[in-house]
Amino acid sequence: MRRHHTSTTAEVVSFSAGALVGAGLALLYAPKTGHEMREKVSDVTGDAIAKMKGMTAEAQEKFSQKMQRGREFAEEKAAEFSESKEELYH
């Protein structure tokens, strides 16, 4: 299940990055003056960077939460195992 979630996240990020690159290319081929084009590309690039930073921060937060839950689960199971082991040998 974890692999599917990671794969889905990677697919969403990849799709978004591709869409942003496609939008940038469309702007480059649109008939505009040099100044208008540079301004538009600058705006689109700034927006794309901001969106990607937001998506990256969100993905990192989700990953951290999942890792913390995994640690807590592992610690709980290790404690249960230790208790069971002690009960068997005493």
mmCIF file of the C-alpha atoms, coordinates in Angstrom:
data_MODEL
# 
_entry.id   MODEL 
# 
loop_
_atom_site.group_PDB 
_atom_site.id 
_atom_site.type_symbol 
_atom_site.label_atom_id 
_atom_site.label_alt_id 
_atom_site.label_comp_id 
_atom_site.label_asym_id 
_atom_site.label_entity_id 
_atom_site.label_seq_id 
_atom_site.pdbx_PDB_ins_code 
_atom_site.Cartn_x 
_atom_site.Cartn_y 
_atom_site.Cartn_z 
_atom_site.occupancy 
_atom_site.B_iso_or_equiv 
_atom_site.pdbx_formal_charge 
_atom_site.auth_seq_id 
_atom_site.auth_comp_id 
_atom_site.auth_asym_id 
_atom_site.auth_atom_id 
_atom_site.pdbx_PDB_model_num 
ATOM 1  C CA . MET A 1 1  ? 0.000  0.000   0.000   1.00 0.00 ? 1  MET A CA 1 
ATOM 2  C CA . ARG A 1 2  ? 2.827  2.366   0.830   1.00 0.00 ? 2  ARG A CA 1 
ATOM 3  C CA . ARG A 1 3  ? 4.353  1.860   -2.603  1.00 0.00 ? 3  ARG A CA 1 
ATOM 4  C CA . HIS A 1 4  ? 1.067  2.696   -4.277  1.00 0.00 ? 4  HIS A CA 1 
ATOM 5  C CA . HIS A 1 5  ? 0.772  5.941   -2.272  1.00 0.00 ? 5  HIS A CA 1 
ATOM 6  C CA . THR A 1 6  ? 4.361  6.912   -3.045  1.00 0.00 ? 6  THR A CA 1 
ATOM 7  C CA . SER A 1 7  ? 3.816  6.043   -6.695  1.00 0.00 ? 7  SER A CA 1 
ATOM 8  C CA . THR A 1 8  ? 0.629  8.100   -6.807  1.00 0.00 ? 8  THR A CA 1 
ATOM 9  C CA . THR A 1 9  ? 2.353  11.086  -5.212  1.00 0.00 ? 9  THR A CA 1 
ATOM 10 C CA . ALA A 1 10 ? 5.221  10.817  -7.683  1.00 0.00 ? 10 ALA A CA 1 
ATOM 11 C CA . GLU A 1 11 ? 2.749  10.608  -10.562 1.00 0.00 ? 11 GLU A CA 1 
ATOM 12 C CA . VAL A 1 12 ? 0.887  13.718  -9.404  1.00 0.00 ? 12 VAL A CA 1 
ATOM 13 C CA . VAL A 1 13 ? 4.113  15.688  -8.989  1.00 0.00 ? 13 VAL A CA 1 
ATOM 14 C CA . SER A 1 14 ? 5.386  14.484  -12.378 1.00 0.00 ? 14 SER A CA 1 
ATOM 15 C CA . PHE A 1 15 ? 2.116  15.348  -14.080 1.00 0.00 ? 15 PHE A CA 1 
ATOM 16 C CA . SER A 1 16 ? 2.073  18.807  -12.505 1.00 0.00 ? 16 SER A CA 1 
ATOM 17 C CA . ALA A 1 17 ? 5.666  19.481  -13.508 1.00 0.00 ? 17 ALA A CA 1 
ATOM 18 C CA . GLY A 1 18 ? 4.916  18.353  -17.069 1.00 0.00 ? 18 GLY A CA 1 
ATOM 19 C CA . ALA A 1 19 ? 1.851  20.553  -17.255 1.00 0.00 ? 19 ALA A CA 1 
ATOM 20 C CA . LEU A 1 20 ? 3.857  23.546  -16.078 1.00 0.00 ? 20 LEU A CA 1 
ATOM 21 C CA . VAL A 1 21 ? 6.610  22.868  -18.626 1.00 0.00 ? 21 VAL A CA 1 
ATOM 22 C CA . GLY A 1 22 ? 3.962  22.520  -21.338 1.00 0.00 ? 22 GLY A CA 1 
ATOM 23 C CA . ALA A 1 23 ? 2.382  25.819  -20.340 1.00 0.00 ? 23 ALA A CA 1 
ATOM 24 C CA . GLY A 1 24 ? 5.801  27.474  -20.452 1.00 0.00 ? 24 GLY A CA 1 
ATOM 25 C CA . LEU A 1 25 ? 6.471  26.123  -23.927 1.00 0.00 ? 25 LEU A CA 1 
ATOM 26 C CA . ALA A 1 26 ? 3.080  27.325  -25.116 1.00 0.00 ? 26 ALA A CA 1 
ATOM 27 C CA . LEU A 1 27 ? 3.934  30.795  -23.870 1.00 0.00 ? 27 LEU A CA 1 
ATOM 28 C CA . LEU A 1 28 ? 7.265  30.720  -25.679 1.00 0.00 ? 28 LEU A CA 1 
ATOM 29 C CA . TYR A 1 29 ? 5.600  29.980  -28.999 1.00 0.00 ? 29 TYR A CA 1 
ATOM 30 C CA . ALA A 1 30 ? 2.785  32.521  -28.599 1.00 0.00 ? 30 ALA A CA 1 
ATOM 31 C CA . PRO A 1 31 ? 3.196  35.671  -30.738 1.00 0.00 ? 31 PRO A CA 1 
ATOM 32 C CA . LYS A 1 32 ? 4.208  38.457  -28.336 1.00 0.00 ? 32 LYS A CA 1 
ATOM 33 C CA . THR A 1 33 ? 6.872  41.097  -28.062 1.00 0.00 ? 33 THR A CA 1 
ATOM 34 C CA . GLY A 1 34 ? 10.139 40.246  -26.310 1.00 0.00 ? 34 GLY A CA 1 
ATOM 35 C CA . HIS A 1 35 ? 9.296  42.312  -23.245 1.00 0.00 ? 35 HIS A CA 1 
ATOM 36 C CA . GLU A 1 36 ? 5.806  40.800  -22.924 1.00 0.00 ? 36 GLU A CA 1 
ATOM 37 C CA . MET A 1 37 ? 7.231  37.321  -23.369 1.00 0.00 ? 37 MET A CA 1 
ATOM 38 C CA . ARG A 1 38 ? 9.928  37.774  -20.718 1.00 0.00 ? 38 ARG A CA 1 
ATOM 39 C CA . GLU A 1 39 ? 7.390  39.195  -18.291 1.00 0.00 ? 39 GLU A CA 1 
ATOM 40 C CA . LYS A 1 40 ? 4.942  36.356  -18.914 1.00 0.00 ? 40 LYS A CA 1 
ATOM 41 C CA . VAL A 1 41 ? 7.629  33.668  -18.615 1.00 0.00 ? 41 VAL A CA 1 
ATOM 42 C CA . SER A 1 42 ? 8.860  35.267  -15.392 1.00 0.00 ? 42 SER A CA 1 
ATOM 43 C CA . ASP A 1 43 ? 5.332  35.260  -13.937 1.00 0.00 ? 43 ASP A CA 1 
ATOM 44 C CA . VAL A 1 44 ? 4.639  31.668  -14.969 1.00 0.00 ? 44 VAL A CA 1 
ATOM 45 C CA . THR A 1 45 ? 8.017  30.498  -13.692 1.00 0.00 ? 45 THR A CA 1 
ATOM 46 C CA . GLY A 1 46 ? 7.482  32.208  -10.337 1.00 0.00 ? 46 GLY A CA 1 
ATOM 47 C CA . ASP A 1 47 ? 4.034  30.657  -10.002 1.00 0.00 ? 47 ASP A CA 1 
ATOM 48 C CA . ALA A 1 48 ? 5.350  27.221  -10.968 1.00 0.00 ? 48 ALA A CA 1 
ATOM 49 C CA . ILE A 1 49 ? 8.172  27.418  -8.457  1.00 0.00 ? 49 ILE A CA 1 
ATOM 50 C CA . ALA A 1 50 ? 5.783  28.488  -5.709  1.00 0.00 ? 50 ALA A CA 1 
ATOM 51 C CA . LYS A 1 51 ? 3.390  25.632  -6.520  1.00 0.00 ? 51 LYS A CA 1 
ATOM 52 C CA . MET A 1 52 ? 6.177  23.052  -6.619  1.00 0.00 ? 52 MET A CA 1 
ATOM 53 C CA . LYS A 1 53 ? 7.551  24.299  -3.276  1.00 0.00 ? 53 LYS A CA 1 
ATOM 54 C CA . GLY A 1 54 ? 4.078  24.005  -1.777  1.00 0.00 ? 54 GLY A CA 1 
ATOM 55 C CA . MET A 1 55 ? 3.605  20.506  -3.141  1.00 0.00 ? 55 MET A CA 1 
ATOM 56 C CA . THR A 1 56 ? 7.055  19.473  -1.936  1.00 0.00 ? 56 THR A CA 1 
ATOM 57 C CA . ALA A 1 57 ? 6.411  20.825  1.564   1.00 0.00 ? 57 ALA A CA 1 
ATOM 58 C CA . GLU A 1 58 ? 3.063  19.023  1.682   1.00 0.00 ? 58 GLU A CA 1 
ATOM 59 C CA . ALA A 1 59 ? 4.615  15.747  0.515   1.00 0.00 ? 59 ALA A CA 1 
ATOM 60 C CA . GLN A 1 60 ? 7.413  16.069  3.095   1.00 0.00 ? 60 GLN A CA 1 
ATOM 61 C CA . GLU A 1 61 ? 4.897  16.709  5.868   1.00 0.00 ? 61 GLU A CA 1 
ATOM 62 C CA . LYS A 1 62 ? 2.815  13.669  4.887   1.00 0.00 ? 62 LYS A CA 1 
ATOM 63 C CA . PHE A 1 63 ? 5.957  11.542  4.684   1.00 0.00 ? 63 PHE A CA 1 
ATOM 64 C CA . SER A 1 64 ? 7.076  12.699  8.140   1.00 0.00 ? 64 SER A CA 1 
ATOM 65 C CA . GLN A 1 65 ? 3.670  11.899  9.601   1.00 0.00 ? 65 GLN A CA 1 
ATOM 66 C CA . LYS A 1 66 ? 3.698  8.409   8.081   1.00 0.00 ? 66 LYS A CA 1 
ATOM 67 C CA . MET A 1 67 ? 7.239  7.790   9.340   1.00 0.00 ? 67 MET A CA 1 
ATOM 68 C CA . GLN A 1 68 ? 6.262  8.872   12.867  1.00 0.00 ? 68 GLN A CA 1 
ATOM 69 C CA . ARG A 1 69 ? 3.253  6.547   12.838  1.00 0.00 ? 69 ARG A CA 1 
ATOM 70 C CA . GLY A 1 70 ? 5.489  3.737   11.615  1.00 0.00 ? 70 GLY A CA 1 
ATOM 71 C CA . ARG A 1 71 ? 8.015  4.354   14.399  1.00 0.00 ? 71 ARG A CA 1 
ATOM 72 C CA . GLU A 1 72 ? 5.277  4.404   17.021  1.00 0.00 ? 72 GLU A CA 1 
ATOM 73 C CA . PHE A 1 73 ? 3.822  1.162   15.659  1.00 0.00 ? 73 PHE A CA 1 
ATOM 74 C CA . ALA A 1 74 ? 7.242  -0.517  15.599  1.00 0.00 ? 74 ALA A CA 1 
ATOM 75 C CA . GLU A 1 75 ? 8.025  0.607   19.164  1.00 0.00 ? 75 GLU A CA 1 
ATOM 76 C CA . GLU A 1 76 ? 4.644  -0.655  20.365  1.00 0.00 ? 76 GLU A CA 1 
ATOM 77 C CA . LYS A 1 77 ? 5.123  -4.057  18.738  1.00 0.00 ? 77 LYS A CA 1 
ATOM 78 C CA . ALA A 1 78 ? 8.698  -4.322  20.049  1.00 0.00 ? 78 ALA A CA 1 
ATOM 79 C CA . ALA A 1 79 ? 7.429  -3.629  23.584  1.00 0.00 ? 79 ALA A CA 1 
ATOM 80 C CA . GLU A 1 80 ? 4.682  -6.244  23.193  1.00 0.00 ? 80 GLU A CA 1 
ATOM 81 C CA . PHE A 1 81 ? 7.226  -8.746  21.910  1.00 0.00 ? 81 PHE A CA 1 
ATOM 82 C CA . SER A 1 82 ? 9.532  -8.083  24.867  1.00 0.00 ? 82 SER A CA 1 
ATOM 83 C CA . GLU A 1 83 ? 6.662  -8.559  27.309  1.00 0.00 ? 83 GLU A CA 1 
ATOM 84 C CA . SER A 1 84 ? 5.605  -11.801 25.637  1.00 0.00 ? 84 SER A CA 1 
ATOM 85 C CA . LYS A 1 85 ? 9.178  -13.063 25.634  1.00 0.00 ? 85 LYS A CA 1 
ATOM 86 C CA . GLU A 1 86 ? 9.570  -12.309 29.349  1.00 0.00 ? 86 GLU A CA 1 
ATOM 87 C CA . GLU A 1 87 ? 6.305  -14.107 30.136  1.00 0.00 ? 87 GLU A CA 1 
ATOM 88 C CA . LEU A 1 88 ? 7.436  -17.207 28.240  1.00 0.00 ? 88 LEU A CA 1 
ATOM 89 C CA . TYR A 1 89 ? 10.793 -17.450 29.980  1.00 0.00 ? 89 TYR A CA 1 
ATOM 90 C CA . HIS A 1 90 ? 9.645  -16.657 33.540  1.00 0.00 ? 90 HIS A CA 1 
# 
